[in-house]
Amino acid sequence: MSSYSLPGWVLLVVFLFSFIGVVSVFLALRGEPDKPEHLSYVEDFIHGAKWHWQWLSNQIVNLWCYCPRCEATLVYDDSSCHNYLADTKKTDFICENCRHSIVASIPGGNKTYALGAVEREIDRRIRTGEYKRQSA
């Protein structure tokens, strides 16, 4: 009983390859999980500007705004947030290509707050299904 026609390491290798094959067949039959529909939602007009972003897993990344007229990248001015005498704290998004005109203005705080406000608006539009009605 203790003698085999094949060495033990050969049987171990054969078993390992068979196990990998069975797991591969199982995963292939199971297929990839369906991606959520909202992952194709990557641009919208919010606060007067055209916003673009990407999805990484289920998180928004590379969120930024562009001029709706010329597609130039907008720059921000949140200097009112650093001025204690200013009545309104806001972030302006400015197109340098269109004579330095203010394209969007988001009240409430600095650039970080403004980007968070846009992310919250994107999330709201996804939850309510409003993004589907806009793209249709």
N, CA, C and O atoms as a GROMACS GRO file, in nm:
protein
  544
    1MET      N    1   0.081  -0.119   0.000
    1MET     CA    2   0.000   0.000   0.000
    1MET      C    3   0.086   0.126   0.000
    1MET      O    4   0.040   0.230  -0.046
    2SER      N    5   0.204   0.119   0.048
    2SER     CA    6   0.284   0.240   0.060
    2SER      C    7   0.361   0.272  -0.068
    2SER      O    8   0.428   0.375  -0.072
    3SER      N    9   0.355   0.191  -0.170
    3SER     CA   10   0.426   0.224  -0.294
    3SER      C   11   0.327   0.274  -0.398
    3SER      O   12   0.219   0.217  -0.416
    4TYR      N   13   0.365   0.380  -0.467
    4TYR     CA   14   0.283   0.439  -0.573
    4TYR      C   15   0.359   0.428  -0.703
    4TYR      O   16   0.482   0.420  -0.705
    5SER      N   17   0.283   0.426  -0.814
    5SER     CA   18   0.349   0.421  -0.943
    5SER      C   19   0.398   0.560  -0.983
    5SER      O   20   0.485   0.572  -1.070
    6LEU      N   21   0.344   0.666  -0.921
    6LEU     CA   22   0.389   0.804  -0.947
    6LEU      C   23   0.440   0.864  -0.817
    6LEU      O   24   0.391   0.832  -0.709
    7PRO      N   25   0.539   0.950  -0.828
    7PRO     CA   26   0.587   1.018  -0.706
    7PRO      C   27   0.477   1.109  -0.650
    7PRO      O   28   0.391   1.156  -0.724
    8GLY      N   29   0.480   1.132  -0.522
    8GLY     CA   30   0.378   1.212  -0.454
    8GLY      C   31   0.370   1.355  -0.506
    8GLY      O   32   0.260   1.411  -0.514
    9TRP      N   33   0.481   1.417  -0.541
    9TRP     CA   34   0.480   1.555  -0.588
    9TRP      C   35   0.406   1.569  -0.721
    9TRP      O   36   0.346   1.673  -0.749
   10VAL      N   37   0.410   1.464  -0.805
   10VAL     CA   38   0.339   1.466  -0.933
   10VAL      C   39   0.188   1.465  -0.907
   10VAL      O   40   0.113   1.540  -0.969
   11LEU      N   41   0.145   1.379  -0.813
   11LEU     CA   42   0.003   1.377  -0.779
   11LEU      C   43  -0.044   1.511  -0.721
   11LEU      O   44  -0.155   1.555  -0.748
   12LEU      N   45   0.041   1.575  -0.641
   12LEU     CA   46   0.008   1.706  -0.585
   12LEU      C   47  -0.006   1.811  -0.695
   12LEU      O   48  -0.099   1.892  -0.691
   13VAL      N   49   0.083   1.811  -0.792
   13VAL     CA   50   0.075   1.906  -0.904
   13VAL      C   51  -0.051   1.882  -0.986
   13VAL      O   52  -0.118   1.977  -1.025
   14VAL      N   53  -0.084   1.756  -1.015
   14VAL     CA   54  -0.204   1.722  -1.091
   14VAL      C   55  -0.328   1.768  -1.015
   14VAL      O   56  -0.420   1.823  -1.075
   15PHE      N   57  -0.333   1.745  -0.886
   15PHE     CA   58  -0.445   1.788  -0.804
   15PHE      C   59  -0.458   1.940  -0.805
   15PHE      O   60  -0.569   1.993  -0.817
   16LEU      N   61  -0.346   2.012  -0.793
   16LEU     CA   62  -0.348   2.158  -0.792
   16LEU      C   63  -0.402   2.213  -0.923
   16LEU      O   64  -0.487   2.303  -0.923
   17PHE      N   65  -0.354   2.159  -1.038
   17PHE     CA   66  -0.404   2.205  -1.168
   17PHE      C   67  -0.552   2.173  -1.186
   17PHE      O   68  -0.626   2.253  -1.243
   18SER      N   69  -0.596   2.058  -1.139
   18SER     CA   70  -0.738   2.023  -1.150
   18SER      C   71  -0.823   2.118  -1.066
   18SER      O   72  -0.930   2.160  -1.109
   19PHE      N   73  -0.776   2.151  -0.948
   19PHE     CA   74  -0.850   2.242  -0.861
   19PHE      C   75  -0.861   2.381  -0.927
   19PHE      O   76  -0.969   2.441  -0.927
   20ILE      N   77  -0.752   2.430  -0.982
   20ILE     CA   78  -0.754   2.560  -1.050
   20ILE      C   79  -0.850   2.556  -1.170
   20ILE      O   80  -0.923   2.652  -1.193
   21GLY      N   81  -0.850   2.447  -1.244
   21GLY     CA   82  -0.941   2.434  -1.358
   21GLY      C   83  -1.087   2.435  -1.316
   21GLY      O   84  -1.169   2.500  -1.381
   22VAL      N   85  -1.121   2.364  -1.209
   22VAL     CA   86  -1.259   2.360  -1.161
   22VAL      C   87  -1.303   2.499  -1.114
   22VAL      O   88  -1.415   2.542  -1.144
   23VAL      N   89  -1.217   2.569  -1.042
   23VAL     CA   90  -1.251   2.704  -0.996
   23VAL      C   91  -1.268   2.797  -1.116
   23VAL      O   92  -1.361   2.879  -1.116
   24SER      N   93  -1.184   2.788  -1.216
   24SER     CA   94  -1.195   2.872  -1.336
   24SER      C   95  -1.325   2.847  -1.410
   24SER      O   96  -1.390   2.942  -1.455
   25VAL      N   97  -1.365   2.722  -1.424
   25VAL     CA   98  -1.490   2.689  -1.491
   25VAL      C   99  -1.607   2.744  -1.412
   25VAL      O  100  -1.701   2.800  -1.470
   26PHE      N  101  -1.604   2.731  -1.281
   26PHE     CA  102  -1.711   2.783  -1.196
   26PHE      C  103  -1.725   2.934  -1.210
   26PHE      O  104  -1.836   2.985  -1.223
   27LEU      N  105  -1.612   3.006  -1.208
   27LEU     CA  106  -1.616   3.152  -1.220
   27LEU      C  107  -1.663   3.195  -1.359
   27LEU      O  108  -1.734   3.294  -1.371
   28ALA      N  109  -1.624   3.121  -1.462
   28ALA     CA  110  -1.667   3.155  -1.598
   28ALA      C  111  -1.817   3.134  -1.615
   28ALA      O  112  -1.883   3.214  -1.683
   29LEU      N  113  -1.872   3.030  -1.556
   29LEU     CA  114  -2.014   3.005  -1.566
   29LEU      C  115  -2.096   3.107  -1.487
   29LEU      O  116  -2.206   3.144  -1.526
   30ARG      N  117  -2.040   3.150  -1.378
   30ARG     CA  118  -2.109   3.247  -1.294
   30ARG      C  119  -2.117   3.384  -1.360
   30ARG      O  120  -2.215   3.455  -1.339
   31GLY      N  121  -2.017   3.421  -1.438
   31GLY     CA  122  -2.016   3.548  -1.509
   31GLY      C  123  -1.980   3.665  -1.420
   31GLY      O  124  -1.970   3.652  -1.298
   32GLU      N  125  -1.962   3.779  -1.485
   32GLU     CA  126  -1.930   3.900  -1.411
   32GLU      C  127  -2.058   3.962  -1.356
   32GLU      O  128  -2.163   3.956  -1.420
   33PRO      N  129  -2.050   4.020  -1.238
   33PRO     CA  130  -2.170   4.086  -1.184
   33PRO      C  131  -2.203   4.208  -1.270
   33PRO      O  132  -2.114   4.273  -1.324
   34ASP      N  133  -2.331   4.237  -1.281
   34ASP     CA  134  -2.375   4.353  -1.358
   34ASP      C  135  -2.329   4.481  -1.289
   34ASP      O  136  -2.337   4.494  -1.167
   35LYS      N  137  -2.280   4.575  -1.370
   35LYS     CA  138  -2.238   4.704  -1.315
   35LYS      C  139  -2.362   4.790  -1.293
   35LYS      O  140  -2.457   4.784  -1.372
   36PRO      N  141  -2.362   4.869  -1.187
   36PRO     CA  142  -2.476   4.958  -1.165
   36PRO      C  143  -2.494   5.053  -1.283
   36PRO      O  144  -2.396   5.097  -1.344
   37GLU      N  145  -2.618   5.084  -1.313
   37GLU     CA  146  -2.651   5.167  -1.428
   37GLU      C  147  -2.594   5.308  -1.418
   37GLU      O  148  -2.561   5.370  -1.519
   38HIS      N  149  -2.583   5.360  -1.296
   38HIS     CA  150  -2.539   5.498  -1.280
   38HIS      C  151  -2.391   5.518  -1.311
   38HIS      O  152  -2.345   5.632  -1.320
   39LEU      N  153  -2.314   5.411  -1.329
   39LEU     CA  154  -2.172   5.427  -1.360
   39LEU      C  155  -2.148   5.487  -1.498
   39LEU      O  156  -2.036   5.531  -1.527
   40SER      N  157  -2.250   5.489  -1.582
   40SER     CA  158  -2.236   5.554  -1.713
   40SER      C  159  -2.269   5.704  -1.705
   40SER      O  160  -2.252   5.777  -1.802
   41TYR      N  161  -2.316   5.748  -1.590
   41TYR     CA  162  -2.347   5.888  -1.566
   41TYR      C  163  -2.218   5.958  -1.526
   41TYR      O  164  -2.174   5.946  -1.412
   42VAL      N  165  -2.156   6.033  -1.620
   42VAL     CA  166  -2.025   6.092  -1.594
   42VAL      C  167  -2.017   6.240  -1.627
   42VAL      O  168  -1.909   6.299  -1.620
   43GLU      N  169  -2.128   6.301  -1.664
   43GLU     CA  170  -2.127   6.446  -1.684
   43GLU      C  171  -2.268   6.501  -1.668
   43GLU      O  172  -2.367   6.432  -1.691
   44ASP      N  173  -2.274   6.628  -1.628
   44ASP     CA  174  -2.403   6.694  -1.610
   44ASP      C  175  -2.380   6.844  -1.593
   44ASP      O  176  -2.268   6.887  -1.566
   45PHE      N  177  -2.486   6.922  -1.610
   45PHE     CA  178  -2.482   7.065  -1.583
   45PHE      C  179  -2.533   7.088  -1.443
   45PHE      O  180  -2.648   7.056  -1.411
   46ILE      N  181  -2.447   7.143  -1.358
   46ILE     CA  182  -2.482   7.168  -1.218
   46ILE      C  183  -2.431   7.308  -1.182
   46ILE      O  184  -2.316   7.340  -1.210
   47HIS      N  185  -2.515   7.389  -1.122
   47HIS     CA  186  -2.480   7.527  -1.083
   47HIS      C  187  -2.430   7.609  -1.201
   47HIS      O  188  -2.348   7.699  -1.183
   48GLY      N  189  -2.478   7.580  -1.321
   48GLY     CA  190  -2.442   7.660  -1.438
   48GLY      C  191  -2.317   7.618  -1.511
   48GLY      O  192  -2.284   7.675  -1.615
   49ALA      N  193  -2.247   7.518  -1.461
   49ALA     CA  194  -2.124   7.472  -1.525
   49ALA      C  195  -2.142   7.326  -1.570
   49ALA      O  196  -2.230   7.255  -1.521
   50LYS      N  197  -2.059   7.285  -1.662
   50LYS     CA  198  -2.060   7.147  -1.708
   50LYS      C  199  -1.957   7.070  -1.626
   50LYS      O  200  -1.838   7.101  -1.630
   51TRP      N  201  -2.002   6.970  -1.554
   51TRP     CA  202  -1.915   6.893  -1.465
   51TRP      C  203  -1.888   6.756  -1.526
   51TRP      O  204  -1.978   6.692  -1.579
   52HIS      N  205  -1.763   6.712  -1.518
   52HIS     CA  206  -1.722   6.579  -1.562
   52HIS      C  207  -1.659   6.507  -1.443
   52HIS      O  208  -1.596   6.570  -1.358
   53TRP      N  209  -1.675   6.376  -1.438
   53TRP     CA  210  -1.614   6.295  -1.333
   53TRP      C  211  -1.600   6.153  -1.382
   53TRP      O  212  -1.652   6.116  -1.488
   54GLN      N  213  -1.529   6.073  -1.305
   54GLN     CA  214  -1.513   5.931  -1.332
   54GLN      C  215  -1.556   5.856  -1.207
   54GLN      O  216  -1.570   5.913  -1.099
   55TRP      N  217  -1.576   5.726  -1.225
   55TRP     CA  218  -1.612   5.639  -1.112
   55TRP      C  219  -1.497   5.544  -1.084
   55TRP      O  220  -1.441   5.486  -1.177
   56LEU      N  221  -1.463   5.529  -0.959
   56LEU     CA  222  -1.368   5.429  -0.913
   56LEU      C  223  -1.441   5.350  -0.806
   56LEU      O  224  -1.470   5.401  -0.698
   57SER      N  225  -1.471   5.224  -0.839
   57SER     CA  226  -1.563   5.144  -0.759
   57SER      C  227  -1.697   5.217  -0.760
   57SER      O  228  -1.761   5.228  -0.864
   58ASN      N  229  -1.739   5.266  -0.646
   58ASN     CA  230  -1.866   5.339  -0.641
   58ASN      C  231  -1.843   5.481  -0.590
   58ASN      O  232  -1.934   5.544  -0.534
   59GLN      N  233  -1.721   5.532  -0.610
   59GLN     CA  234  -1.684   5.666  -0.564
   59GLN      C  235  -1.657   5.758  -0.682
   59GLN      O  236  -1.602   5.714  -0.783
   60ILE      N  237  -1.695   5.883  -0.669
   60ILE     CA  238  -1.667   5.983  -0.772
   60ILE      C  239  -1.522   6.028  -0.757
   60ILE      O  240  -1.478   6.062  -0.647
   61VAL      N  241  -1.449   6.029  -0.868
   61VAL     CA  242  -1.310   6.077  -0.870
   61VAL      C  243  -1.293   6.172  -0.988
   61VAL      O  244  -1.372   6.170  -1.082
   62ASN      N  245  -1.191   6.254  -0.980
   62ASN     CA  246  -1.156   6.350  -1.086
   62ASN      C  247  -1.273   6.440  -1.123
   62ASN      O  248  -1.298   6.465  -1.241
   63LEU      N  249  -1.345   6.489  -1.024
   63LEU     CA  250  -1.458   6.578  -1.045
   63LEU      C  251  -1.405   6.719  -1.073
   63LEU      O  252  -1.330   6.775  -0.994
   64TRP      N  253  -1.445   6.775  -1.188
   64TRP     CA  254  -1.411   6.914  -1.217
   64TRP      C  255  -1.509   6.972  -1.316
   64TRP      O  256  -1.582   6.900  -1.383
   65CYS      N  257  -1.509   7.106  -1.325
   65CYS     CA  258  -1.605   7.174  -1.410
   65CYS      C  259  -1.539   7.241  -1.531
   65CYS      O  260  -1.420   7.275  -1.530
   66TYR      N  261  -1.621   7.257  -1.634
   66TYR     CA  262  -1.576   7.313  -1.761
   66TYR      C  263  -1.678   7.416  -1.807
   66TYR      O  264  -1.795   7.411  -1.770
   67CYS      N  265  -1.632   7.509  -1.888
   67CYS     CA  266  -1.719   7.614  -1.941
   67CYS      C  267  -1.818   7.551  -2.039
   67CYS      O  268  -1.777   7.477  -2.129
   68PRO      N  269  -1.946   7.580  -2.023
   68PRO     CA  270  -2.044   7.523  -2.115
   68PRO      C  271  -2.035   7.582  -2.257
   68PRO      O  272  -2.086   7.522  -2.352
   69ARG      N  273  -1.972   7.699  -2.271
   69ARG     CA  274  -1.960   7.761  -2.403
   69ARG      C  275  -1.838   7.713  -2.480
   69ARG      O  276  -1.848   7.678  -2.598
   70CYS      N  277  -1.721   7.710  -2.414
   70CYS     CA  278  -1.597   7.682  -2.488
   70CYS      C  279  -1.525   7.556  -2.441
   70CYS      O  280  -1.421   7.521  -2.497
   71GLU      N  281  -1.579   7.486  -2.340
   71GLU     CA  282  -1.521   7.362  -2.286
   71GLU      C  283  -1.385   7.383  -2.217
   71GLU      O  284  -1.313   7.286  -2.194
   72ALA      N  285  -1.350   7.507  -2.185
   72ALA     CA  286  -1.224   7.533  -2.114
   72ALA      C  287  -1.237   7.487  -1.968
   72ALA      O  288  -1.346   7.492  -1.910
   73THR      N  289  -1.128   7.444  -1.912
   73THR     CA  290  -1.125   7.409  -1.770
   73THR      C  291  -1.142   7.536  -1.688
   73THR      O  292  -1.073   7.636  -1.712
   74LEU      N  293  -1.231   7.534  -1.593
   74LEU     CA  294  -1.255   7.651  -1.510
   74LEU      C  295  -1.156   7.656  -1.394
   74LEU      O  296  -1.111   7.553  -1.345
   75VAL      N  297  -1.123   7.777  -1.353
   75VAL     CA  298  -1.039   7.797  -1.234
   75VAL      C  299  -1.131   7.847  -1.123
   75VAL      O  300  -1.240   7.897  -1.150
   76TYR      N  301  -1.087   7.833  -1.001
   76TYR     CA  302  -1.174   7.871  -0.889
   76TYR      C  303  -1.119   7.991  -0.815
   76TYR      O  304  -0.999   8.017  -0.815
   77ASP      N  305  -1.209   8.063  -0.751
   77ASP     CA  306  -1.174   8.175  -0.665
   77ASP      C  307  -1.258   8.162  -0.538
   77ASP      O  308  -1.378   8.186  -0.540
   78ASP      N  309  -1.193   8.124  -0.430
   78ASP     CA  310  -1.264   8.114  -0.302
   78ASP      C  311  -1.210   8.215  -0.202
   78ASP      O  312  -1.209   8.190  -0.081
   79SER      N  313  -1.165   8.329  -0.254
   79SER     CA  314  -1.105   8.430  -0.166
   79SER      C  315  -1.205   8.488  -0.066
   79SER      O  316  -1.164   8.536   0.040
   80SER      N  317  -1.333   8.484  -0.098
   80SER     CA  318  -1.433   8.536  -0.002
   80SER      C  319  -1.436   8.451   0.125
   80SER      O  320  -1.480   8.498   0.230
   81CYS      N  321  -1.391   8.328   0.116
   81CYS     CA  322  -1.390   8.240   0.234
   81CYS      C  323  -1.278   8.276   0.331
   81CYS      O  324  -1.282   8.241   0.449
   82HIS      N  325  -1.176   8.345   0.279
   82HIS     CA  326  -1.063   8.383   0.363
   82HIS      C  327  -1.078   8.525   0.418
   82HIS      O  328  -0.998   8.569   0.501
   83ASN      N  329  -1.179   8.596   0.371
   83ASN     CA  330  -1.204   8.732   0.414
   83ASN      C  331  -1.313   8.730   0.521
   83ASN      O  332  -1.428   8.695   0.493
   84TYR      N  333  -1.278   8.766   0.641
   84TYR     CA  334  -1.373   8.761   0.752
   84TYR      C  335  -1.480   8.870   0.741
   84TYR      O  336  -1.584   8.862   0.807
   85LEU      N  337  -1.456   8.970   0.658
   85LEU     CA  338  -1.552   9.079   0.643
   85LEU      C  339  -1.654   9.050   0.533
   85LEU      O  340  -1.752   9.123   0.520
   86ALA      N  341  -1.633   8.946   0.456
   86ALA     CA  342  -1.725   8.914   0.346
   86ALA      C  343  -1.859   8.866   0.401
   86ALA      O  344  -1.864   8.787   0.496
   87ASP      N  345  -1.966   8.914   0.339
   87ASP     CA  346  -2.100   8.875   0.383
   87ASP      C  347  -2.131   8.731   0.345
   87ASP      O  348  -2.189   8.656   0.424
   88THR      N  349  -2.092   8.692   0.225
   88THR     CA  350  -2.124   8.560   0.173
   88THR      C  351  -1.997   8.483   0.143
   88THR      O  352  -1.910   8.531   0.069
   89LYS      N  353  -1.987   8.366   0.199
   89LYS     CA  354  -1.876   8.276   0.167
   89LYS      C  355  -1.917   8.194   0.045
   89LYS      O  356  -2.022   8.129   0.046
   90LYS      N  357  -1.835   8.198  -0.061
   90LYS     CA  358  -1.871   8.128  -0.183
   90LYS      C  359  -1.745   8.096  -0.262
   90LYS      O  360  -1.638   8.150  -0.236
   91THR      N  361  -1.761   8.007  -0.358
   91THR     CA  362  -1.654   7.975  -0.452
   91THR      C  363  -1.706   8.004  -0.592
   91THR      O  364  -1.810   7.952  -0.633
   92ASP      N  365  -1.632   8.087  -0.664
   92ASP     CA  366  -1.666   8.118  -0.802
   92ASP      C  367  -1.579   8.034  -0.894
   92ASP      O  368  -1.461   8.014  -0.867
   93PHE      N  369  -1.638   7.984  -1.001
   93PHE     CA  370  -1.564   7.911  -1.102
   93PHE      C  371  -1.561   7.998  -1.227
   93PHE      O  372  -1.666   8.036  -1.280
   94ILE      N  373  -1.441   8.029  -1.273
   94ILE     CA  374  -1.419   8.132  -1.373
   94ILE      C  375  -1.358   8.072  -1.499
   94ILE      O  376  -1.270   7.987  -1.492
   95CYS      N  377  -1.407   8.119  -1.616
   95CYS     CA  378  -1.350   8.077  -1.743
   95CYS      C  379  -1.250   8.183  -1.787
   95CYS      O  380  -1.288   8.297  -1.813
   96GLU      N  381  -1.124   8.146  -1.794
   96GLU     CA  382  -1.021   8.240  -1.838
   96GLU      C  383  -1.028   8.264  -1.989
   96GLU      O  384  -0.976   8.363  -2.040
   97ASN      N  385  -1.093   8.173  -2.059
   97ASN     CA  386  -1.104   8.181  -2.205
   97ASN      C  387  -1.215   8.276  -2.249
   97ASN      O  388  -1.206   8.336  -2.356
   98CYS      N  389  -1.318   8.290  -2.168
   98CYS     CA  390  -1.435   8.375  -2.200
   98CYS      C  391  -1.428   8.506  -2.123
   98CYS      O  392  -1.524   8.542  -2.053
   99ARG      N  393  -1.319   8.578  -2.134
   99ARG     CA  394  -1.300   8.709  -2.070
   99ARG      C  395  -1.316   8.706  -1.919
   99ARG      O  396  -1.373   8.798  -1.860
  100HIS      N  397  -1.267   8.602  -1.857
  100HIS     CA  398  -1.268   8.588  -1.711
  100HIS      C  399  -1.407   8.601  -1.651
  100HIS      O  400  -1.425   8.658  -1.544
  101SER      N  401  -1.504   8.547  -1.720
  101SER     CA  402  -1.641   8.555  -1.670
  101SER      C  403  -1.666   8.445  -1.568
  101SER      O  404  -1.613   8.334  -1.578
  102ILE      N  405  -1.750   8.477  -1.470
  102ILE     CA  406  -1.788   8.378  -1.368
  102ILE      C  407  -1.895   8.289  -1.431
  102ILE      O  408  -2.001   8.337  -1.469
  103VAL      N  409  -1.865   8.161  -1.440
  103VAL     CA  410  -1.957   8.064  -1.499
  103VAL      C  411  -2.048   8.006  -1.393
  103VAL      O  412  -2.168   7.989  -1.415
  104ALA      N  413  -1.991   7.975  -1.278
  104ALA     CA  414  -2.069   7.914  -1.169
  104ALA      C  415  -2.025   7.974  -1.037
  104ALA      O  416  -1.909   8.012  -1.020
  105SER      N  417  -2.118   7.983  -0.945
  105SER     CA  418  -2.089   8.032  -0.812
  105SER      C  419  -2.164   7.942  -0.713
  105SER      O  420  -2.285   7.927  -0.721
  106ILE      N  421  -2.089   7.885  -0.621
  106ILE     CA  422  -2.150   7.793  -0.524
  106ILE      C  423  -2.133   7.854  -0.384
  106ILE      O  424  -2.022   7.865  -0.334
  107PRO      N  425  -2.243   7.894  -0.323
  107PRO     CA  426  -2.236   7.956  -0.191
  107PRO      C  427  -2.212   7.853  -0.082
  107PRO      O  428  -2.246   7.735  -0.097
  108GLY      N  429  -2.153   7.899   0.028
  108GLY     CA  430  -2.141   7.814   0.144
  108GLY      C  431  -2.001   7.789   0.193
  108GLY      O  432  -1.982   7.762   0.311
  109GLY      N  433  -1.902   7.798   0.106
  109GLY     CA  434  -1.767   7.769   0.154
  109GLY      C  435  -1.663   7.770   0.045
  109GLY      O  436  -1.685   7.819  -0.066
  110ASN      N  437  -1.549   7.712   0.079
  110ASN     CA  438  -1.434   7.713  -0.012
  110ASN      C  439  -1.446   7.605  -0.120
  110ASN      O  440  -1.551   7.544  -0.137
  111LYS      N  441  -1.336   7.584  -0.192
  111LYS     CA  442  -1.336   7.489  -0.304
  111LYS      C  443  -1.375   7.349  -0.258
  111LYS      O  444  -1.453   7.282  -0.326
  112THR      N  445  -1.324   7.304  -0.146
  112THR     CA  446  -1.356   7.170  -0.096
  112THR      C  447  -1.505   7.157  -0.068
  112THR      O  448  -1.566   7.056  -0.100
  113TYR      N  449  -1.562   7.260  -0.008
  113TYR     CA  450  -1.707   7.260   0.018
  113TYR      C  451  -1.784   7.256  -0.113
  113TYR      O  452  -1.882   7.182  -0.125
  114ALA      N  453  -1.742   7.336  -0.211
  114ALA     CA  454  -1.812   7.343  -0.340
  114ALA      C  455  -1.809   7.208  -0.411
  114ALA      O  456  -1.911   7.163  -0.464
  115LEU      N  457  -1.693   7.142  -0.412
  115LEU     CA  458  -1.685   7.009  -0.476
  115LEU      C  459  -1.772   6.909  -0.402
  115LEU      O  460  -1.835   6.824  -0.465
  116GLY      N  461  -1.777   6.919  -0.270
  116GLY     CA  462  -1.865   6.832  -0.192
  116GLY      C  463  -2.011   6.858  -0.222
  116GLY      O  464  -2.092   6.765  -0.228
  117ALA      N  465  -2.047   6.986  -0.242
  117ALA     CA  466  -2.185   7.020  -0.276
  117ALA      C  467  -2.224   6.961  -0.411
  117ALA      O  468  -2.336   6.913  -0.428
  118VAL      N  469  -2.132   6.963  -0.506
  118VAL     CA  470  -2.160   6.905  -0.638
  118VAL      C  471  -2.172   6.753  -0.626
  118VAL      O  472  -2.260   6.693  -0.688
  119GLU      N  473  -2.084   6.690  -0.548
  119GLU     CA  474  -2.095   6.544  -0.528
  119GLU      C  475  -2.229   6.509  -0.464
  119GLU      O  476  -2.291   6.411  -0.503
  120ARG      N  477  -2.272   6.588  -0.367
  120ARG     CA  478  -2.402   6.561  -0.303
  120ARG      C  479  -2.516   6.576  -0.402
  120ARG      O  480  -2.613   6.500  -0.397
  121GLU      N  481  -2.506   6.673  -0.492
  121GLU     CA  482  -2.609   6.692  -0.594
  121GLU      C  483  -2.610   6.574  -0.692
  121GLU      O  484  -2.717   6.529  -0.733
  122ILE      N  485  -2.493   6.525  -0.730
  122ILE     CA  486  -2.485   6.407  -0.817
  122ILE      C  487  -2.550   6.288  -0.748
  122ILE      O  488  -2.627   6.214  -0.809
  123ASP      N  489  -2.518   6.270  -0.621
  123ASP     CA  490  -2.576   6.159  -0.544
  123ASP      C  491  -2.727   6.172  -0.537
  123ASP      O  492  -2.799   6.073  -0.550
  124ARG      N  493  -2.777   6.293  -0.515
  124ARG     CA  494  -2.922   6.315  -0.509
  124ARG      C  495  -2.988   6.280  -0.642
  124ARG      O  496  -3.093   6.217  -0.645
  125ARG      N  497  -2.926   6.322  -0.752
  125ARG     CA  498  -2.983   6.293  -0.884
  125ARG      C  499  -2.983   6.144  -0.913
  125ARG      O  500  -3.073   6.094  -0.982
  126ILE      N  501  -2.884   6.072  -0.863
  126ILE     CA  502  -2.881   5.926  -0.881
  126ILE      C  503  -2.991   5.861  -0.797
  126ILE      O  504  -3.064   5.775  -0.846
  127ARG      N  505  -3.002   5.902  -0.669
  127ARG     CA  506  -3.104   5.843  -0.581
  127ARG      C  507  -3.246   5.866  -0.630
  127ARG      O  508  -3.331   5.778  -0.618
  128THR      N  509  -3.272   5.985  -0.686
  128THR     CA  510  -3.406   6.017  -0.731
  128THR      C  511  -3.433   5.971  -0.874
  128THR      O  512  -3.547   5.974  -0.920
  129GLY      N  513  -3.328   5.928  -0.944
  129GLY     CA  514  -3.344   5.887  -1.084
  129GLY      C  515  -3.350   6.005  -1.180
  129GLY      O  516  -3.376   5.986  -1.299
  130GLU      N  517  -3.326   6.124  -1.130
  130GLU     CA  518  -3.334   6.244  -1.213
  130GLU      C  519  -3.230   6.242  -1.325
  130GLU      O  520  -3.255   6.297  -1.433
  131TYR      N  521  -3.115   6.180  -1.303
  131TYR     CA  522  -3.011   6.175  -1.407
  131TYR      C  523  -3.058   6.097  -1.530
  131TYR      O  524  -3.011   6.123  -1.640
  132LYS      N  525  -3.149   6.002  -1.512
  132LYS     CA  526  -3.201   5.926  -1.626
  132LYS      C  527  -3.290   6.012  -1.713
  132LYS      O  528  -3.286   6.002  -1.836
  133ARG      N  529  -3.370   6.096  -1.651
  133ARG     CA  530  -3.462   6.182  -1.726
  133ARG      C  531  -3.387   6.288  -1.807
  133ARG      O  532  -3.433   6.328  -1.913
  134GLN      N  533  -3.272   6.332  -1.756
  134GLN     CA  534  -3.194   6.434  -1.826
  134GLN      C  535  -3.124   6.378  -1.948
  134GLN      O  536  -3.114   6.446  -2.050
  135SER      N  537  -3.074   6.256  -1.938
  135SER     CA  538  -2.997   6.199  -2.049
  135SER      C  539  -3.088   6.140  -2.157
  135SER      O  540  -3.042   6.117  -2.269
  136ALA      N  541  -3.215   6.117  -2.126
  136ALA     CA  542  -3.307   6.058  -2.225
  136ALA      C  543  -3.357   6.161  -2.324
  136ALA      O  544  -3.435   6.128  -2.413
   0.00000   0.00000   0.00000
